[in-house]
Amino acid sequence: MGTDETTERSRRWRLALGVEDMPGMPPLPARDQRLSHALDALYGTDGEKGRGGLGRSAPGVAKWLGDIRDYFPASVVQVIQRDAFERKGLRQMLLEPEFLATVEADVHLVADLMALRGAMPDKARESARAVIATVVAALMERLAQRTGDAIRGAVDRTRRTARPRFANIDWPRTIMANLRHYQPACRTIVPERLVGFMSSNRRRVDLDEVILCVDQSGSMATSVVYASIFAAVMASLPGIATRLVCFDTAVIDLTEDLADPVDMLFGLQLGGGTDINQAVAYCAGRIEQPAKTHLVLITDLYEGGDAQDLLDRLAWLHGLGVNVIVLLALTDTGNPAYHPAMAGAVAGMGIPVFACTPDLFPDMMAAALRREDMGAWAAGHDIKAVVPDTGVMSI
């Protein structure tokens, strides 16, 4: 038996037995370690050191399912998923709509429900959809006004009017212009004169266009949730045209579904492989005016497709004048796990690469629409950006 065959057989046995470290053997490659951890989470012996679980990590189930789909064909994934329901109690959870009605809902739970939607019992789907609707409503309330205010102030507002539509009122200027009309008894200002902007009657082709291109692999699950909500908010704003594209190894354009973010999220299937290049090519094919287009690529840059072609395509778009920004994560922590070499290569082209929190995203998007230096913007908000060519985060 040859050396290569012996090594491969040893590798398979170590994966099957869950033994990553063996005396006299080199450590398993990073990809095999990830596979081993995914299998350990389900088939590992309870209590054994180093064994994982499907508990509340961030996100837990969604990331685990994404890893499983990345390594196995659909038929095997279905078997593993059924085992997970039986061994880890996921089936019992999904069979109890009362559990979903009382559980503490957050974006991580939404990501888990999105990932498990395909295997969810029918009677639990409505409860799951209600949970997603609750979280989406809370996030919209938290993020919509700030996003609207930030972005409305960034688009072309040179033409002012004293009779603006409600959505076009410039509230800071209106308040300043009416301070003398403050009513102490009511503790409010009664504005006699509104200050606002002319409604835009420009054709869509003349608008600034924002394309959010979002990796929907399991590790990016919470980023998908936040990006979808921001896309829905921006789609309702005058002055910009918004497109939402999600991808794994396939590309799905959700632009026409932005009016109902709950249905949109509940219809997404998280997990699987990643072909970033294919998604960027799709977006590139829909760009009509590069100088007025802002491509926000939200991905950890672990490319399963043609990495060199991806780099070439991003460089080409950047050279055309497209405002390309790569967000390694859009999460509450802002702490990304990403591919350092790819991130360094992209940053080396002059394309900003960093992670962002949802609270800062509206300001980031407004700065992008104004074509500000995004590296300087990130530094000004204490955000660590990837250093060109090195792939490391700035100190």
C-alpha positions in Angstrom: 0.0 0.0 0.0 1.4 3.4 -1.0 2.1 6.3 1.3 -0.7 8.4 -0.1 -3.2 5.6 0.2 -2.1 4.9 3.8 -2.4 8.6 4.7 -5.8 8.9 3.2 -7.0 5.7 5.0 -5.7 7.1 8.3 -7.4 10.4 7.7 -10.7 8.7 7.1 -10.4 6.6 10.3 -9.5 9.6 12.3 -12.6 11.5 11.0 -14.8 8.4 11.6 -13.5 8.0 15.2 -13.3 11.7 16.0 -9.6 11.5 16.8 -7.9 14.7 15.5 -4.5 14.1 17.2 -2.5 10.9 16.8 1.1 10.3 17.9 3.4 10.3 14.9 0.8 11.7 12.6 0.5 15.3 11.3 -2.5 17.3 12.5 -5.6 17.2 10.4 -5.9 20.1 7.9 -8.2 23.0 8.9 -11.0 21.8 6.6 -10.9 18.3 8.1 -10.9 19.7 11.6 -14.0 21.7 10.8 -15.7 18.6 9.5 -14.6 16.6 12.6 -16.1 19.3 14.9 -19.4 19.3 12.9 -19.7 15.5 13.3 -18.6 15.6 17.0 -21.4 18.0 17.7 -23.9 15.3 16.9 -22.1 11.9 17.2 -19.5 12.7 19.9 -19.7 11.0 23.3 -21.4 13.3 25.8 -18.9 14.7 28.3 -15.8 13.8 26.4 -13.2 16.5 26.3 -13.4 18.6 23.1 -16.8 17.4 22.1 -19.2 20.0 20.9 -22.9 20.4 20.9 -25.8 22.0 19.1 -26.6 24.4 21.9 -26.9 28.2 21.8 -23.8 29.3 20.1 -24.0 32.3 17.8 -25.5 31.0 15.6 -25.5 27.4 16.7 -27.8 25.2 14.6 -27.5 27.4 11.5 -23.7 27.3 11.4 -23.7 23.6 12.1 -26.2 22.9 9.3 -24.1 25.1 7.0 -21.0 23.1 7.8 -22.8 19.8 7.2 -24.2 20.9 3.9 -20.7 22.0 2.8 -19.3 18.5 3.2 -22.1 16.1 2.3 -24.6 15.6 -0.5 -28.3 16.4 0.2 -29.2 12.8 0.8 -26.6 12.4 3.6 -27.5 15.8 5.1 -31.1 14.6 5.4 -29.9 11.5 7.4 -27.7 13.6 9.7 -30.4 16.2 10.2 -32.9 13.4 11.2 -30.3 12.1 13.7 -29.9 15.6 15.1 -33.6 15.8 15.8 -33.6 12.5 17.6 -30.2 12.8 19.5 -30.3 16.5 20.4 -33.9 17.1 21.0 -34.4 19.5 18.0 -37.4 17.5 16.8 -39.1 17.9 20.2 -38.5 21.6 20.2 -39.9 22.1 16.7 -43.0 19.9 17.5 -43.9 22.3 20.3 -45.2 25.6 19.0 -45.7 26.7 22.6 -41.9 26.6 23.0 -41.4 28.9 20.0 -44.0 31.2 21.3 -42.3 31.7 24.7 -38.6 31.4 23.8 -36.4 34.5 23.9 -36.2 35.5 20.3 -33.2 37.1 18.7 -31.4 37.2 15.4 -29.6 33.9 16.2 -32.9 32.1 16.8 -34.1 33.5 13.5 -31.0 32.2 11.8 -31.6 28.7 13.3 -35.3 28.7 12.2 -34.4 29.8 8.7 -31.8 27.0 8.5 -34.2 24.3 9.8 -37.3 25.5 7.9 -37.1 22.8 5.3 -37.3 20.0 7.8 -39.8 21.7 10.1 -43.1 20.0 10.9 -46.1 21.8 9.3 -47.8 22.7 12.6 -44.7 24.5 13.9 -44.1 26.6 10.8 -46.6 29.2 11.7 -45.2 29.5 15.2 -41.7 29.8 13.6 -42.9 32.5 11.2 -44.4 34.4 14.1 -41.1 34.3 15.9 -39.3 35.7 12.8 -42.0 38.4 12.4 -41.5 39.5 16.1 -37.8 39.8 15.7 -38.0 41.5 12.3 -40.5 44.1 13.7 -38.2 44.8 16.7 -35.2 45.3 14.4 -37.2 47.4 12.0 -38.3 49.7 14.8 -34.7 49.9 16.1 -33.0 50.4 12.8 -35.4 51.9 10.3 -35.5 55.6 11.4 -31.8 55.8 11.9 -31.1 54.2 8.5 -33.6 56.5 6.8 -32.3 59.7 8.4 -28.7 58.8 7.6 -29.2 57.8 4.0 -31.7 60.6 3.2 -29.1 63.0 4.2 -26.5 61.4 2.0 -28.3 61.5 -1.4 -28.7 64.6 -3.6 -30.7 67.1 -1.6 -29.7 70.4 -3.2 -33.3 71.3 -4.2 -35.3 72.4 -1.1 -39.0 73.1 -0.7 -41.3 74.6 1.9 -44.0 72.1 1.1 -42.2 68.7 1.3 -43.8 65.3 1.5 -43.6 63.8 5.0 -40.8 61.4 4.0 -38.8 64.3 2.6 -39.0 66.6 5.7 -35.6 67.8 6.9 -36.4 67.5 10.6 -33.2 69.1 12.1 -33.6 72.2 9.9 -37.4 72.3 10.4 -36.9 72.3 14.2 -34.2 75.0 14.1 -36.5 77.2 11.9 -39.4 76.9 14.3 -37.7 77.1 17.7 -39.5 80.4 18.4 -42.8 78.5 18.2 -42.0 76.2 21.2 -45.1 75.6 23.3 -44.1 75.2 27.0 -47.5 73.9 28.1 -47.3 71.1 25.4 -43.5 70.7 25.7 -43.3 70.6 21.9 -42.7 72.8 18.8 -45.6 73.7 16.5 -43.9 74.2 13.2 -45.3 77.0 11.0 -42.8 76.4 8.3 -41.6 73.0 7.0 -38.1 72.6 5.5 -37.6 69.7 3.2 -36.4 68.4 -0.1 -38.0 68.2 -3.5 -39.4 64.7 -4.3 -37.1 62.9 -6.7 -38.8 62.3 -10.1 -35.6 60.9 -11.6 -35.7 57.6 -13.5 -34.3 54.6 -11.7 -31.3 54.5 -14.0 -30.4 58.0 -12.7 -30.5 57.0 -9.1 -27.6 55.9 -6.9 -27.9 52.1 -6.7 -26.9 50.0 -3.7 -26.4 46.3 -4.2 -26.2 44.2 -1.1 -24.6 40.9 -2.1 -24.8 38.6 0.9 -23.2 35.2 1.6 -25.9 32.9 3.0 -23.6 30.1 4.1 -24.2 28.9 7.7 -21.4 31.0 9.2 -22.9 34.2 7.8 -26.5 33.6 9.1 -26.9 36.6 11.3 -25.4 38.8 8.6 -28.1 37.6 6.2 -30.8 38.6 8.7 -29.5 42.1 9.3 -28.7 42.7 5.6 -32.2 41.7 4.5 -33.8 44.1 7.0 -31.5 47.0 5.9 -32.3 46.2 2.3 -36.0 46.3 3.0 -35.6 49.7 4.8 -33.5 51.2 2.0 -35.8 50.0 -0.7 -38.5 52.3 0.8 -36.4 55.4 0.6 -36.5 57.9 -2.2 -33.3 58.8 -4.0 -31.7 55.4 -4.1 -32.4 52.1 -5.8 -31.7 49.0 -3.7 -31.0 45.4 -4.8 -30.6 42.4 -2.5 -28.7 39.4 -3.8 -28.1 36.3 -1.6 -25.9 33.4 -2.6 -24.3 30.1 -1.7 -23.5 28.0 -4.7 -26.6 29.4 -6.3 -27.6 33.1 -6.7 -31.0 34.4 -5.7 -32.1 37.9 -6.4 -34.6 39.0 -3.7 -35.1 42.6 -4.9 -38.8 42.0 -5.7 -39.4 40.5 -2.3 -38.1 43.4 -0.2 -41.7 44.7 0.6 -42.2 41.7 3.0 -38.9 40.9 4.8 -40.6 38.2 7.0 -41.7 36.1 4.0 -38.3 36.8 2.4 -36.4 35.5 5.4 -38.6 32.6 6.0 -38.2 31.5 2.4 -34.4 31.6 2.5 -32.4 28.4 2.9 -29.2 29.0 4.8 -26.1 26.8 4.5 -24.3 25.0 1.8 -21.2 25.8 -0.2 -20.0 29.2 -1.4 -19.4 30.6 -4.9 -18.7 34.3 -4.3 -17.4 34.8 -7.8 -20.6 33.7 -9.4 -22.6 36.1 -7.2 -20.3 39.1 -8.0 -20.6 38.2 -11.7 -24.4 38.3 -11.4 -24.3 41.7 -9.7 -21.8 43.0 -12.3 -24.2 42.1 -15.1 -26.9 44.3 -13.6 -24.7 47.5 -13.2 -25.7 50.2 -15.7 -23.8 53.2 -14.2 -20.7 52.1 -12.4 -20.0 55.6 -11.1 -23.4 55.7 -9.3 -23.3 52.1 -8.0 -22.3 50.9 -4.5 -21.6 47.2 -4.2 -21.5 46.0 -0.6 -20.3 42.4 -0.6 -21.0 40.8 2.8 -18.9 37.6 3.0 -16.1 35.9 5.0 -14.3 35.5 1.7 -14.0 31.7 2.0 -14.4 31.1 -1.7 -15.4 27.7 -3.0 -15.4 28.8 -6.6 -12.7 30.5 -8.6 -10.8 32.7 -6.2 -8.5 34.3 -8.8 -11.4 35.1 -11.1 -13.2 36.7 -8.1 -10.2 38.9 -7.3 -9.9 39.9 -11.0 -13.6 40.7 -11.2 -13.5 42.8 -8.0 -10.5 44.7 -9.4 -12.3 45.3 -12.7 -15.4 46.6 -10.9 -13.3 48.9 -8.7 -11.4 50.2 -11.8 -14.7 51.0 -13.5 -15.6 53.3 -10.7 -18.0 51.0 -8.7 -17.8 51.8 -5.0 -16.9 48.3 -3.8 -17.0 47.6 0.0 -16.4 44.2 1.6 -18.0 43.6 4.9 -16.6 40.5 6.6 -19.6 40.4 8.9 -22.7 42.4 9.8 -23.2 41.3 13.4 -23.6 42.7 16.9 -20.1 41.7 17.9 -18.4 43.0 14.7 -15.9 40.2 15.2 -15.4 38.3 11.9 -13.9 35.0 11.1 -12.5 35.4 7.6 -10.0 34.2 5.0 -6.9 36.3 5.7 -5.2 35.8 2.4 -8.2 36.7 0.3 -9.0 39.7 2.6 -5.5 40.9 2.2 -5.6 40.6 -1.5 -8.9 42.5 -1.8 -7.6 45.2 0.5 -4.5 45.5 -1.6 -6.6 46.6 -4.6 -7.7 49.7 -2.6 -11.1 48.1 -1.7 -12.0 48.6 2.0 -12.4 45.4 3.9 -13.8 45.4 7.5 -16.6 44.2 9.7 -19.5 46.3 10.8 -22.2 46.3 13.5 -25.9 46.9 12.7 -25.8 50.1 14.7 -23.0 51.6 12.6 -24.3 50.3 9.2 -26.6 53.3 8.5 -23.7 55.7 9.0 -21.4 53.5 7.0 -23.9 53.4 4.1 -24.4 57.2 4.2 -20.6 57.7 4.1 -20.5 55.3 1.1 -23.2 57.2 -0.8 -21.2 60.4 -0.2 -18.1 58.5 -1.7 -16.1 59.2 1.5 -12.8 57.4 2.2 -14.2 54.3 3.8 -10.9 53.4 5.4 -10.8 56.8 7.1 -14.5 56.3 8.1 -13.7 53.0 9.7 -10.7 54.4 11.6 -12.9 57.2 12.8 -15.3 54.7 14.3 -12.6 52.5 15.9 -13.3 49.8 13.4 -10.3 47.5 12.5 -9.9 47.2 8.8 -7.9 44.6 7.0 -4.4 45.8 6.2 -3.6 45.5 2.4 -1.8 42.3 1.4 -1.2 41.1 5.0 -4.7 40.0 5.7 -4.5 41.1 9.4 -6.8 43.6 11.1 -5.3 47.0 11.8 -4.4 47.7 15.4 
